Amino acid sequence: MSSLPTSNSRSRLFSRIAWYAALIGVVGVTGCAPLVTQSPGQGLSPVNAVSVDDDKHLMLFGHDVVSYFTENTHRRGQPTIKSVYKGVSFWFSKPEHKALFDAAPEKYLPQYGGYCANGIVYGIPWGGDADSWRILNGKLYIFGGRQSREAFLLDVPGNVKLADGYWAQEVSGANAFFQRGKRLVMRVPHYKSGADLQAMIDAAAKK
């Protein structure tokens, strides 16, 4: 006779069911982008990419990653001025920016594949808007919006340490779809909701 499942085994089973349900929900919301487009698997993966015509892995919706450094602004690139680095396409607003990138691509790559840096603090490769960004210590960080950026900037050293750790240990080289689903369900101990982040921002503003 088989024994009844223990409470621990039932808990693990429910966690697995919740994980798969979350993965299905992610597919419903985002389609296959994190499964295929954002996971080129050629050394620069996963990335915040979209598929546009022949560019199946286009970084940051086609924004010029060099413009952040040279012009202190986000600027849309042109499909006729582009480079492909490690399977990922990059568009540029002018030939000079392409030349700079080609000479030293790692210098201009956004951190954490161009995903929201604050999301990577929690091991979640999701979001990342080309018009929400900061250059910190010579590196480009992309954010999912004002709230994510302000929360990250409350403790740059601490948040960079967390994000670097999760990127190196979990996210880099992983499939964005499965990593995202896992950490949306099995959240890290220090996870903060949007309401939590806003409360932190408001509290800091009152000091």
C-alpha positions in Angstrom: 0.0 0.0 0.0 1.4 3.4 -0.9 1.7 6.0 1.8 -0.2 9.3 1.8 1.9 12.3 0.7 3.4 14.3 3.5 2.7 18.0 4.0 6.2 18.8 2.6 5.6 16.8 -0.5 2.2 18.3 -1.0 3.8 21.8 -0.6 6.4 20.9 -3.3 3.7 19.6 -5.6 1.6 22.8 -5.2 4.7 24.9 -5.8 5.4 23.1 -9.1 1.8 23.5 -10.2 1.9 27.2 -9.4 5.1 27.5 -11.3 3.7 25.9 -14.4 0.6 27.9 -14.1 2.7 31.1 -13.9 4.6 30.0 -17.0 1.4 29.6 -18.9 0.3 33.0 -17.7 3.6 34.6 -18.9 3.1 33.0 -22.3 -0.4 34.5 -22.5 0.8 38.0 -21.6 4.1 38.1 -23.5 3.8 35.5 -26.2 7.0 33.7 -27.2 9.3 36.6 -27.0 11.2 35.5 -23.8 11.3 31.9 -25.0 12.9 32.6 -28.4 13.5 36.2 -29.3 15.1 37.1 -26.0 17.2 34.0 -25.8 19.5 33.9 -28.8 21.9 31.6 -27.0 25.1 32.9 -28.6 27.0 34.3 -25.6 24.8 37.3 -25.1 21.7 35.8 -23.7 19.1 36.5 -22.4 18.6 40.0 -23.8 15.8 42.6 -23.9 15.1 42.1 -27.5 12.3 42.1 -30.1 12.0 40.6 -33.6 11.8 43.1 -36.4 11.9 41.8 -40.0 15.4 40.2 -40.5 16.6 41.2 -37.1 15.3 38.4 -34.9 17.1 39.6 -31.7 17.0 43.4 -31.8 18.4 45.0 -28.7 16.3 47.6 -26.8 13.6 48.0 -29.5 16.2 49.4 -31.9 17.6 52.2 -29.7 21.1 53.3 -30.2 23.1 52.1 -27.2 26.0 54.5 -28.0 23.8 57.6 -27.8 23.4 57.2 -24.0 27.2 57.7 -23.7 27.9 60.3 -26.4 24.8 62.4 -26.3 23.4 61.7 -22.8 20.0 60.7 -24.3 18.1 57.7 -25.7 17.8 57.8 -29.5 16.2 55.4 -31.9 18.6 53.8 -34.3 18.2 53.1 -38.0 17.9 49.6 -39.5 20.3 50.6 -42.3 23.0 51.4 -39.7 23.5 48.3 -37.7 25.9 45.7 -36.2 25.3 42.1 -35.1 27.2 41.1 -32.0 27.0 37.6 -30.6 23.7 37.0 -32.5 22.1 40.2 -31.3 21.3 43.1 -33.6 22.1 46.7 -32.7 20.8 49.8 -34.6 22.5 53.1 -34.5 21.4 56.7 -35.3 24.6 57.5 -37.1 27.6 55.7 -38.7 30.0 57.2 -36.1 28.1 55.4 -33.3 28.3 52.1 -35.2 32.1 52.6 -35.5 32.5 53.2 -31.8 30.4 50.1 -31.0 32.3 47.9 -33.4 35.6 49.0 -31.9 34.6 48.2 -28.3 31.1 46.6 -28.1 31.4 45.5 -24.4 31.8 49.1 -23.4 28.3 50.1 -24.7 26.3 47.0 -23.8 23.6 47.7 -21.3 24.0 45.8 -18.0 21.9 42.6 -17.5 21.0 42.2 -21.1 19.1 45.5 -21.2 16.5 44.2 -18.8 15.2 46.4 -15.9 18.2 46.4 -13.5 15.8 46.5 -10.5 14.1 43.4 -11.8 17.4 41.5 -11.9 17.9 42.5 -8.2 15.1 39.8 -7.7 16.4 37.4 -10.4 13.6 38.4 -12.8 14.6 39.3 -16.4 11.6 41.4 -17.3 10.9 44.9 -18.5 13.4 47.6 -19.5 12.4 50.8 -21.2 14.9 52.5 -23.5 13.9 56.0 -22.1 14.4 55.0 -18.4 18.1 54.7 -17.7 21.3 55.8 -15.8 25.0 55.6 -16.5 26.7 54.6 -13.2 30.4 54.1 -13.0 30.7 54.1 -16.8 28.0 51.4 -17.2 24.6 51.6 -18.7 21.6 50.5 -16.6 18.1 50.2 -18.1 15.0 50.4 -15.9 11.3 49.5 -16.3 10.2 53.0 -15.4 10.5 55.8 -12.9 9.6 53.7 -9.8 12.1 51.0 -10.6 14.8 53.5 -11.3 14.3 55.5 -8.2 14.1 52.3 -6.0 17.4 51.1 -7.5 19.1 54.4 -6.9 18.2 54.3 -3.2 21.0 51.9 -2.7 23.2 51.6 -5.8 26.1 49.5 -4.2 23.7 47.1 -2.5 21.4 46.7 -5.5 24.3 46.3 -8.0 25.8 43.6 -5.7 22.5 41.7 -5.7 21.8 42.1 -9.4 25.4 41.1 -10.3 25.0 38.0 -8.2 21.7 36.9 -9.6 22.9 37.6 -13.1 26.0 35.6 -12.7 24.5 32.7 -10.8 21.0 32.3 -12.4 20.1 34.6 -15.3 23.1 34.8 -17.6 23.0 32.0 -20.2 19.5 30.9 -19.0 16.3 31.0 -21.0 14.5 34.2 -20.1 11.1 32.6 -20.2 11.9 29.9 -17.6 14.0 32.1 -15.4 11.2 34.7 -15.3 8.5 32.1 -14.5 10.6 30.6 -11.8 11.3 33.8 -9.9 7.8 35.1 -10.3 6.6 32.1 -8.3 9.6 31.2 -6.1 10.5 34.7 -5.1 13.7 35.7 -3.5 13.6 36.5 0.3 14.1 40.2 -0.2 11.4 40.6 -3.0 9.6 43.9 -3.0 6.2 44.6 -4.7 5.5 47.8 -6.5 3.7 49.1 -3.4 6.7 48.2 -1.3 9.1 50.0 -3.6 6.9 53.1 -3.6 6.8 53.1 0.1 10.6 53.0 0.2 10.8 55.9 -2.2 8.3 58.0 -0.3 10.1 57.3 3.0 13.5 58.3 1.5 12.0 61.6 0.2 10.8 62.6 3.7 14.3 62.3 5.1 
